[in-house]
Amino acid sequence: MASESTFDIVSDFDRQELVNAVDQAQREIVNRYDLKDTGTTLDLSETELTITTDNEMTLRNVRDIMETKALRRNLSLKIFNYGELATMSGGRVRQVATLQKGLDSEMAKKIQKLIRDQFPKVQARVQGDSLRVGSKSRDELQSVIQYMREQEETLPVPLQYTNYR
């Protein structure tokens, strides 16, 4: 076997599934008796989700609904990085959740070190916001994927494994 087999480790989410989850959450909020008249809004932009509502208790309920809808659409809750709770005029509250997409260099280096410590024959290279893992043995690459799936609980980002060749 002269050629090297590779795969990429990325942190991404399906944007359309997130749009659908937000839409379903908005419909449930409008129809739920306890949330109907709160004036709650969910604003989804390219990089963040903004929740605006009456009070903290309502915010917790809205977050719970949003997270439930996201889980049903196979989205990891790790994509939501909730920021500080901000009080607005009229006693309303707002919270911004930054959407995690891509591996930052620090996280990529941490994953690279995990792989290098466990599998010395495997090479992991940082490429932008992803990590390319290569080896001459396909079995070793399968072992790396299995090992990383076991380690996902300890990592603050969701991981996907793509471009397996």
Secondary structure, DSSP 8 states (H G I E B T S, - for coil): --S-EEEEEE----HHHHHHHHHHHHHHHHH-TTTTTS--EEEE-SSEEEEEESSHHHHHHHHHHHHHHHHHTT--GGGEEEEEEEE-GGG-EEEEEEE--S--HHHHHHHHHHHHHH-TT-EEEEETTEEEEEES-HHHHHHHHHHHHHHGGGSSS--EEE---
